[in-house]
Structure formats: C-alpha cells, structure tokens
Amino acid sequence: MILKGANNEQYVTGRELGRGGEGTVYELQNNSSLVLKKYNEPLTPTQVAKLAYMVSIRSATIEAYAAWPTGLAMDDAGTVCGFVMKKLIGYVPLHMIFSPMDRKRMFPDKGYNFLVHVARNLATAFHNLHEAGLVVGDVNEGNILISAGGLVSFIDCDSFQIKERDSYYYCEVGVPRYTPPELLSERTFEHVVRTVNTDSFSLGVLLFQLLFLGRHPFAGKNKTAKDIDEETAIRQHEFAYSLENKRKKLHPPNDSFAITNLPDGLVALFHQAFEQLQRPVPALWVKALDNLLGEMTTCDESRLHTYPAQMQECPWCYFKNTRGILYFLDDTYLHANTVFDDIDSFVNGFHVDKLELKKWSGPQVFPDVLAQPIPEGFKRNRSRRRALAIVCVICFGSLFLFKKSGAMVSFDIVLWVVFSVITVLGAAIARLTRSMNIEKSKMRAEYVRLVTTRDSMIAEYNSPRELPVYYKGIASLEKMVKDYRDLPNEYNRRKKLAEEQVFDEQLQYYLRLFAIQDHTIPSFGAAKKAALYNSGIYNAADITRLSTMKIPGIGPKNQQVLLSWQRQMTSGFVYIPDDSRIAAELKKVDHEMEQIKQGIGSAMRKEYQSLSYMKLNITNRLTVMAHQINDISKKARQAELDMLAFKRYAL
C-alpha cells in the first residue's frame, strides 16, 4: 500500500504491527524510523482538523513522551486516512510490569526500585504533557509503553484532549477503572472537558498499581453483603487501602504490599488523589517518588530485593519464606545460570528440565485430634430439656390417674391446667432444642467450609496454575535451541544466496543490453513489440516479469517464445566473479548471522532464567501449600469430630 504525505512524499507500508477497532499500524519500507496508522473508517472533518493541528504543534518536548503525529497520510484521492509517527523500538505495554509474572519474564533483572523509577518517569511524562497544554484523557495501562530502561511513551495520542484557541478537540473515550468519579456520572464523554485534575486521578491509579505490584486501589476484600465492583468503589470513594476512612467497606487483599510501608508523604498523596476532589498535580508525585528512590535500601540476601529504608525487614524475603510468593528474583538465582557463559556448551548439552510433581498424598489421619468437650452451657441445656420432658410425662400420667380415681373436681378444669402446664413446658423444650440445632448447623457449616477450602487447595496443589506456562516456556526454549543449532545451515543458505545475488545482478545487467525493439524475435512484429514496450517490457531482463502481468495480445504461447529468446540471449553470458563484491556481501551475512546468534542467545538466557524462576516458584509454593493443607486438614478433622460428638450429645 502506498500513501502520500502533505509534501508529496510517499509512504510505502510494510509489515503489519498491530490492529485495533480504530485502525491498523504498519511499518514503512522507505523509513524504518516511522510507522503509519491507517484508519479503518473514513475520518470526519473534525478528526482531520484535529490531526492537522496536532502535526502543527509537535515539539521535541511532546515527542519525548508521546508517539505524536508527525505528518498526515492521504490516499490517491487526497483524502486524509491516517498519519505517521515515530517508531518505538524495544517498548512494551505498561501492564507488562504490573503483572508479577510478566514483569519477571520481561525484566528478570529488575527490582522494586525499577517500579519506583518507572512511576517517577510516568509522573514526569504527565507533568510535561500538561505543561504543553495537553490533557491525556483516556488514560489506561494499554496506551502507555515503557522501555527496558524505564522510559515512558504514550501511544494512541489522537485521543488526547487538545485546545485550539477557544475550542476543544475532546477526548470521547475512557476506561472506567481509570476514570475519576465526577466523570463516571456522565452518560457520554462527548463535549466533556477534561482537566489536569481528572488526569491526576488516572495518574494516581497507575502509580498505585506500579508501587503495589498490580493491585488496583479500588479493589479489595468486601466486608459487606453487597457487591462492590471497581466502578462502584470509585464512585463511592472506597479506597481499599485508606488509613483515614474508619468506615470503609473494602480492605486490602491478602498478600498485599502494605501502604504503611511507604513514606508518609506518598501515603498522603494517595489519600488526596482518591478521597479528595482536588488532587495532587504530577509535579508533587515526581518530588515524592524522587525522595523514595533516594531512600531505598537493598536486602543482604539479594541485590534485586530493594525496598523503602523505613521498613524493618525485606518484604520480598518475607513473602518468599512465609507465603511461597516470589515477587522478585534473587542474586543466587541469577548467578546460578553460569551455564550461559558459554552458549554453545549449553546448547550442545541441552535437555528438557522436566518438572515432576507428585499428587497430594498427605496425611489424612490425625490420631492426636480428639473431640473437644461439650460446653457447660449446652450440658445444662440438655439437663433442663430432659427434666422438662420428665415433668411433661408426669403431668400426662397424673391426668390419667386423676380420671380413674373418680374425684369430684371437674375433669375439664384439671385437663385445662395440665394442658397449660404442658404447653409452657413444651415451648421451653422447643427453645432449648432450637438453640442446640442452631449450634449443630454452625458446626456443620464450619466443617463444610474447611473441607471445601481443603479440597480447593488440594486441587490447586495437584494442578499448579503456573505449570502450563512452564511447559509452554520449555517448548519455546526447545525451539530456540533448535534454531540455534540450525544456524550453520542458515549461514550456508545465506552465503549461497549472497553469491547467487551477485551472479543474478551481473546476468540482469547483461540481459538489459538486449532491447526487444532491436532484435528479431519469431512471430513478434511491430504491433506486439509496441504492446510490450507500452507495458514496460523493454529488454530481455524484463521478460521475467511477464509471469505476473497480463498484456493484451501476449498469451502463453507468445510468452514461451519470449522466454526462449531470453534463454538464447543468456547463452552468451559469461560470469566473472566479483571477489570484492562477494566478500562485501559475505561480510554482511557474517554480521547478520552474528546479530541473529546474539539475539537467540539473549532470548535463551531470558527464557531459561524465567523457567528457573518459575520452577523455583512452583516448588516453593507447593512446600508452603503442603503445610497449609496439613493444617486445614487437621482443622477439618477437628471440626468433624466436634460436630459428630455434639450431634450424639444432642440426641
């Protein structure tokens, strides 16, 4: 596909890089530093005007933090259908470091200080874009990219809110989980003016996710019976990690990084961002994060275990040792991979590192577990119930004896008295029975809960969720090893192609010397030669192109005649090897193959490190889970014995 620029430059698209609902992004064959976004649907006049204005205000500051439109792209009719922007090389979406699994695969050598560093750069990007008069508007983890060095760049910038004199080009889209509460009440974002303050809420959410390892500030454990999703929590200012809201309904999830681990200044900024209407501007975040970076300390066990200096112990070692969770790698793990000091040795000795896991077969019998004594209160209740039942029986017996005695007192009166007494006693017995039944239900519910939790944990133990990812990584590593082993064959193939290319260039140059108009070709008169000439077939070299063309009057038989004539001309060609040219091409091949070798080697290192981490993570987690399953199994057995004992007692 060929599109035109405003100054008649051509944009020749190459490989497709990405596709979305709005448009498709392509590489440019004639400019490797740019990419082109082509819209799927025709643009409105307002959209075209917005893009043109964006191009006109581009600056070094904006382009430092955004893939900004640098030029418009037009079709043959001169209609704007897209734009070009700088190509971001080596960048990945921000959410790749939110997720611990993705982060450790993409950045295995990065610690918590890297997350703080990225957070600081993100706040800086917002500050500078705001200073340029821009409002991001549609903020989310998918339209922000980061590099391995922690640099930040925005994409999809055509959705930014931009002010031109007294009018706005609005941002008409947004993701609810990054949208401030005052905008969630809007039915649509059309004609809604965003501000630095609304951006600051979205920035706060992103910074929170970075510093709290992917956790969202408005998601947590719900202490109420009502369902509270993220959007509802945002509307109600239900900041789950709040230290100031004493009546909050949401609390931090289990195994969360505590907000009290951060300096007071940062904690105050989060509270202001999520619980007040006037939020901190990006510059305040930059200053606070700079301070945090300056106060980080490193664990004695691993240089990757960095954490705020105010903490008494390394949180990442705590999570690893007590919960089986590896949020970050460690030095011993990285240095253990000395096998990669020699890639060739590793590849030659490579074998699949199978992870053999046994199914759960832990102890299910606990001889030391005995039923707990029945509480004294229930013992008294049972005695009372039996005493009342005996009194009821005595009343019935007395009534029977009274009737047989023939006493003068009215039997109806005695019957009423006895019935009244029995009714009162029966109600008392029912209350006592109900109390004991309630306790039985509670005990059964607790037993069922423990058994369900135990079975769920055993199921997870038997089928760890990371296992499919581990074996997928093994398959990926095996393919890399295969590709690495195949490099000699690929090298020979490319050498042959390089030599053939030099030969073909000489041959094509030779054939171009034979103009069709100047030679006699059987069955080809002036008319046919003119048809060939008008279609761009001028000489013997051009005849090869006929296989992809249709020329009126030049059918398959004529093409065979032309090919026969081309072969006739070729017979006079003498190949003279150009040693210097071949040497240059082979040197180029050597360089390309060295780059490929280094690329595969680097990818193998990263994949092997990731797999080593994953294996360690799985085994550590299963060790912790084994203790947890044993503990909850014992509790379940205790609950079962207590329930059965109480059930027998309550009969």
N, C-alpha and C positions, 0 to 999 in steps of 0.2 A: 504494500500500500504506500502511495506517495501523496503527501500533503504539502501544502505551500505555506510559507510564512508571510508576515506583513511586508517584508522586503524582497519578496520573490525567491527566498531561499527554499530549498527542497528538504522535506523531512521524509526519509525512506525508512519505514518501520521494519523491525526485525522480529526477534523472539518476543512472544507474549510473556509479560512478567506477572501480571495479576489481572483479575477480572472481578468486577462488583456489579451491583444493581444499577449504578450510575454510569459506569464506563469501563474501559479496558486500558491498561498501561502497557506500552511496548518499548523495547529497546530501539535505538536509532542506529541504523547501519552506518550512516555517514557522520555520526558524532557520538562517540562512546561515553561522553561526559553528561549527556542529556537523556531523558526519557520523554515519551509523549503519551498524554492521556487523551483518548478519543471517547467522546460521549456516545452512549447508546441511542439517545433520543435527540431530536433537533433542539437547540437551545432557544430560549425565549430572548427577546430583545434586552430584557433586564439582565439576564445571565451573561449575555455577550458584553453589555456595558460594564458589568462588574469585573469580568476577566480583563477587559481592556484597561480599566482603571487600576487593577492590581498590577498589571505589567508596567504601567506608568509610574507607580510609586515604589517599585522594587528598589531595595537598597542593600548594602553589604550587611547591615545590622539584621534586617529581616531574613536575608538568605543564610545568615549564620545559624538560624534556629528553625528554618522552615524550608520545605521544598516548594518554593514560591514560583508562580508562573513567570517565565522569562520571555515568552513570546506566544502569540496566537497561532493556531494551525487551522488552515482552511482547505476545503475540498476544491474540486475543479471549477465549481460554480462561484467560488469566492465566499462561501458561507462558513462562518466560524464553527468548527465542530470539535475543537479541543485546544490543548495548549501544551507547551514543552516546559520542563523544569529540570533542575539538576538531578543527577543520578546519585542515590545514596548507596554506597558500597560498604558492605560489612555491617549494616544496621539490622536490628531485629525489633519486633514489636515490644513495647514496654512490659506487656503482661508476661513475657518470657522470663523476667526476673521476679515477678510477683510469685509465680508458682515455684516452690522449692525444687520440685523435680526438674522442671525446665531450666531453672537457673543453674542447677548443678550440672546439667548436661551441656548447657551453652557456655557457662562461666565457671568451670570447676575450680579455678584458682582464685575466685573472688570470695571475700568475707563480708561481714555486716557493714564494714566501713565503705565498701563499694556501693551498697544500697544507700547509705547516707550521702555519698558522693553524687550518685545519680539524682537523689532527691534535691540536693543543693543545686545541681545544674538545671533540673526541671524548673525550680522556682526562679532561677536566673533567666531562663528562656521566657517564662511568663512575664517577668518584670520588663525585659527588653521589648517584647512584642507589645505590651501595654504602653510603654514609652513611645512606641512608633505609632500609637493611635489605633491599635488593633484590639479586638476582643475575640478570643478563640471561639467561645460559644459552645460548639459541640465538642466537649472535652470527654475523651474516653481513652482507655488503655490501648485501643486498636489503632488510633491515628497519631500515636507518638512512638517514634523509633529511637533506639539507643545503639551506640557502638560499643565495641569491647573496651574502649577507654572511658565509657560513661558519658559521651557526648549525646545531646538530645536534639532531635529534629522533628518538627510537625509535618504530617502529610495531609492530604485532602484539604488543603488550605482554601479551596474555592468555597468552603462552607463558612469561613470566618465572617464575623460581622465587621463591615467596613463603612466608615463615614466619609462621604464626599460632600464637602461644604455643609449644607444644612440637611442633607438627606442621607438615609441609611441603605446599605445593601445588607439585608437581615440574614441572620443565621436561623434557618427554618427547621432545623433538625436537632435532636438531642437524645441522650441515653438517660433514662430515669435515674439509675443508680449514681449518676454524677451530676444530677440536676438539683439546684437548691430548692427548698420548699416553696418559696414565693413563686417560682416558675412552674412547679408541678400543678398548681391550681389553674394554669392556663390550658384551654382546650387545644390550642394550636400555637406554634411559635411564630406564625406569620405576623409580621409587623410588631413583634415583641422586641423591645430594645434591651439588649444585654449590657452589662456593665462590668467594670473591673471587680466589683463586689460579687457579682454572680459567678464570674470566673474563679474568684478566690475560694468559693465553696468547693468547686470541682477540683481545684488545685489541692485543697486540704484533703479531699478523699484520696487522691493519687498519692500524696505524700504519706498519708496514713498507711495505705497499702504497701508502700515501699518499706517503711520503718517497722511494720507489723507483719512482714512476710506474707503478704497477700490477703490478710484479713480486711474485711470491709467494716468501717466504723459503725455502720447501722445494721449489723448482722450479729446475732449472738444467741445466748440461751434465753428463751422466753419464759418468764416466771408467771405468766398469766394463762388463762384458758383460751384467750382469743389469739387468732393467728396474726402475727405482725411480720409482714414481708419488708424488704428493704425500702420500697417506696413509701409504705405506710410509716415506717420508722422515721424516715426523713421528714415527712410532713409533720410528725409529732415531736420532732427534735429529740428522738430517743437514741441518744449517743450511748452505745452499749458500754463504753469504757469510761463513762463520766464518773468523776470523783465528787462532783458538786450536786448532781441530781440524786437526792436521797430516796426518791420515789420512782426511780427508773424501773421499767418493765423488762428491759433487756440487760443481760450481763455478758461479759467476755466468754467466748467458747473455751472449752478445755484445751490445755496445752498452748495457750496464747502467751505471747510476749507481753508482760505487764506494762501498763502505761507508766507506772511509778518507776520503771527502770530508766526513764528518760529524764533529762534535766527539767526543773520546774518551768523554765521559760518556754520550752517546747510544749509541755503539757498544757500550759496556759493558752498557747496559740491554738491548739486543737480544740479546747473548750470554747474559745472565742469563735472559731470557724464553724463549729457545729451547733452551738447553743445560743449564739447572739446574732442579731441582724447585721451589725457592722463587723465585717470580718477582717482579719489581718491581711495586708497587702503583701505581694510576693517578696518585696524587699525585706520585710520582717522575718519571713521564713529563711531567706538567704543568710541573714545575720545569725539566727538561732542555729541553723544547720552548720554554719562555719564553726560556731563555738563547739558544737557537738563533735565535729571532726577533730578539733584540736584537743578534745578531752577523752578521746578513745584510748583504751588500753588493750593489750594483747595477752591472751591466755598463755601460761607457761607450757601447756600441752601442745598447742598448735598456733602457728602464726596466722592462720586463717580465722581463728576464734577471737575476733575483736568485738568489744562491747563497751558501753559507757563506763567511764572510770569510777562513777559513783557506786556501781554495783560491787557487792562483797565477793561474789564468785562468778565464774564464767557460766552464763545461761546455756550456752550451746553444749558444754560438757554435762550440765545438769540434765538437759533434755535427752542427751545420748545415753547417759548412765542410768537414769531412773525411768525414762519413758520409751527408750529404744528409738528415739527420733533423731535423725541426723539432719539438722537444718543446714549445716555447712560441713565441708570435708575437713580433713586434718593433715598435718605435715607427714605423719608416718604413712598415711595412705598414699600421698603424692610421691614421697621419696621411695616407696616400695616398688615403684614402676621403673626401676633402673634397667629393666629388660629393654626399654625403648632407647637406651643409649646406643644400641645397635639394631636398627630396624630390620636389616637383612637377617640377623640371627633370630630375631623374634618371629619373622615371617616363616623362616625355614623350620623352626621348631614349634610352630603354632598348632594348638589343639583346642577344641571346644571345651570351655570350662563349664561343664555341666553342674547345675546346682541341684543335687539330690536332696529332696526334703521328705522326711517321713511323716506319715499321717499321725494325727494326735492319738496317743495311746497312754495318756497319763493316768494316774491312779484315780479310780472311781470309788474305792472303798476306804473309809476313814474310821478305823476301829476306835480311835480316841475320841470320836464325836458321840456324845450322849445327849438324849433329850433333856432340855432344861426343866427345872422344877416348875410345877404349875404355880402361878402367882397366888398368894394367900387370899387375895380378893375373890378370885374365882372359886377357890376352895370353899370360902364362906358362902358364896352364892349357891354352889351345889348343895351344901348342907341345908341352907334355907329352903331351896326348892324341894328337897326330899322331905323336910319337916312339914312344909305346907301341903305336899301331896298326901302325907300320912294323915294330917288333920282332915283333909277332904274325904279320905276313906273312912275315917272315924265318924264324920258327920253323916255320911251315907249309911253306915252301919247303925248309928243311933236312930236315924229316921226309920229304918226297917224294924228295929226293936220296939220303938215307940208305937208303931202301928199295930204290932202284935200284942202289945200289953193291954190295949183297950182302955187307955187312960181317958179321963173325962175332958181334958183340954182339947180344943178343936184341932184336928189333924191339919187343916188348911193353914192355921196360924203357924204351927210348927214347921210345916213344909215351906212356908214363905221365909221363915227365919233361917232355916237350913240352906235354902236356895240362895239367899242373900249372902250368907257367910261363904258358901262355896264360890259364888261369883267373884267376891272380893279376893278370895284365895287364888282362884284361877287367874285373875288379872295379874296378881303378884308373881305367880309362877310363869306367866307369859312374858312379863318384863325380864325376869331373870333368864329365861330361855333365850329371848331375843338378844340380850347382852352377850350371852355365850356364843350364839350363832354369828353375831357381828364379829366377834373375836376370831371365830373359825374362818370366816370369809377373809378377814385381813391376813390371817396366817397363810391361807391358800393363795391369795393374790401375791403375797411376798414370795412364796415358793415358786409360783409360775413365773414371776418376773426374773428371779435368779436363774431358773432353768433356761428361760428364753435367752437371757443375756449370755449364759454359759454356752448354749448351743450356737449362738451367733458368733461368739469369739472362736469356738472350735472350727466353725465353717471358714472363718477368715484365716485361722491358723493353717488349715488344710489347703486352702487356695489363696495364698497371699496376692493382694491386688497388684503388686509390682512384678509378679512373676511373668505374665505375658509380655510386659515391657522389657524385662530382662532378656527373654528368649528372642524378642524382636531385635534387640541390640546385638545379641550373639549372631543372628542371621546377617545383620548389617556389617558386623566386623568380619565375618567369614567372606562376604562379598568384597570388602576392601582388600583382604589378604589375597583373594583370587585375582583381583585387578592388579595388585602389586606384583604378584608372581607372573602376571601376563605382560608386564612392562617390556621385557626384552622382545617379545613378539610384536608388541605395538611399536617399539622403536624401529625394528626392522621394516615393518609395514610403512612407517612414515619416511624412513630413509628411501625406500623404493619409490614412494610417491614423489619425494623431492627430486630424485633423479629423473623420474618419468615426466615431471613438470618441466624440467629444463629441456628434455627431449621434445616434449609437445610444443613448447614455445618456439623452438627452432623450426619444427615442422610447420606450425601455423604461419610463421613468418615466410617460410619458403612457399607455401601454397598461396599466400596472398599476392605473390608475384604473378600469378596466372589469372588475368582478368578474363571473365567469361566472354565479354564482347570481342576480345582479340583472338579467340581461338575457335576452331571449327569443332562443333560437337554434333554427333549424328542426331538427326531429327529435330534439331534446335535451330529454327530460323530466327529472323529479326524480331518477330512478334513475341515468341517465347522468351527470348533473351531480354526484351524490354519488360516483360512481366516480372522476370526475376530481378532485374535492376530496380524497378519501381518498388519491389518488396524488400529491398536491402540486401539482395544476394548478388554481390559484385564479383567475387573471385572464388577460386577452388576451396579456400578455407571456409567460406560462408555456407558451402553446400551442406555441411554437417547440421546446420540449424533447420534444414527443411523438415526434419522429423517432428518438430514441434510447431510447424506452420502449415497453413493451407493457402495455396496460391492458385487462383482460377486458371485452369488450363494446364496445370502442372500436376498430373496424377501420379500414382505409384510407379507406373512404367517409366515416366519421364524422370522420376527421382532415381530409379535404378540406373538409367543412362547417365545421369549426372554423377552418381556415386562411382560408377565405372570409370568415368572420365577423371574424377578426383583421384582414384587409385592409380590411374595411368600417370597422372602428374606426380604422384607421390613416389613412383618408382625411380624417379630421378633424384630423389633427396638423399644426400649424404650427411649423416650425423657426425658432427665434430664435437666431442665432449668439451665443454667449457669448464675446465678444472676449478678455476677460481670461483665461478658461479655455483658450481656444485658444492664446493667447500663452504661457501657462504650459506647455502640452503641447509647443508648438514649441520652447520654450527647453530643455525636457527632451530633445527629439530632437536639438537642436543639441549639447547636452552629450554625449549618447550617441555621436553621429557623430564628435565630436572625439576621444573616447576610442578609438573604433574606428580612426580615422585615425592616431592616435599609436601604437596597438598594431601596426597593419600596418607603419607606418614603422619602428618599433623592430625588428620581426621581419625586415624587409627589410635593415636595417643589419646585423643579426647574420648573416643568411644570406649577404649579399654579402661581409662580412668573412671568413666561413668559406670561401666559394668562392674568394676571392682567396688566402687562405692555402693552400687545397688545391691550387690551380693552381701556386702558388709551390713547394709541397712536391713536387708531381709533377715539375715541370721540374728542380728541384734534384736530386731523387733520380735522375732519368734521366741527368743530367750526370755524377753520381758513378758510376752504373752503367755508363755508356759507357766510362769509364776502367777500371773493374773488368773489363768484358767484354773489352776490348782486352788487358788484362794477362793474363787467364786464357787467352785465345785464343792468345796468344804462348807461354805455358807449355805449352799443349796441343800446339802445333806442335813445340815443342822436344822434348816427350816422345815425339811420333810419330817424329820424325827419329832420336832416340836409340834408340827401340825397333827401327826398321827397320834401322838400322846395326848394332846388336848382333845382330839376327836373322841378317843376312847374314854377319856375322863368325863367328857360332856354328855355321854350317853345316859 
